[in-house]
Amino acid sequence: MGVGERLHGVRAMRGQMRSLGQPVAGRDVRVKLWAAIARGVSSKDAAVEVAFACAVGTRWFRQASGMTPISLAPISERY
């Protein structure tokens, strides 16, 4: 039995591996990230400041095309 056949058998027994997905961040974390970027901090350093990986901050910055997708104003008590 070759290596390819053995790996195929292992994968068949293991089942499909699920992805962990993207990190979930609430609005408050994203507001802190964008506020740090507005202060002039790089997206990598802003991500570390809000306790996320550098790659996550860079990804959020790229996905928003460098413009904040949310209002930085606090949400009213009504909502």
Residue, then its C-alpha position, 0 to 999 in steps of 0.5 A: m500500500g502506497v503513501g497516497e492510499r494510506l493517507h486516503g484511508v486515514r482521511a476517509m476514517r477521520g471525516q471532513m475537517r472543519s475550518l476554525g473560521q475567522p475571528v469574531a469581534g464585536r463592534d466595540v473591538r472594531v471601533k477601538l481598531w479603527a480609532a487606533i488607525a485614525r490616530g495614525v497607528s498601522s493596521k498591524d499595531a492597531a490589531v495587536e492593541v485590541a488583542f488580535a493577530c496582525a494578519v487580522g488587522t491587515r485583513w480588516f483594513r484591506q476588506a474595508s479599502g482603508m475606510t472605516p465601515i462603521s461609525l465611531a460614534p457611540i451607539s445610543e442607549r435606545y439600541 
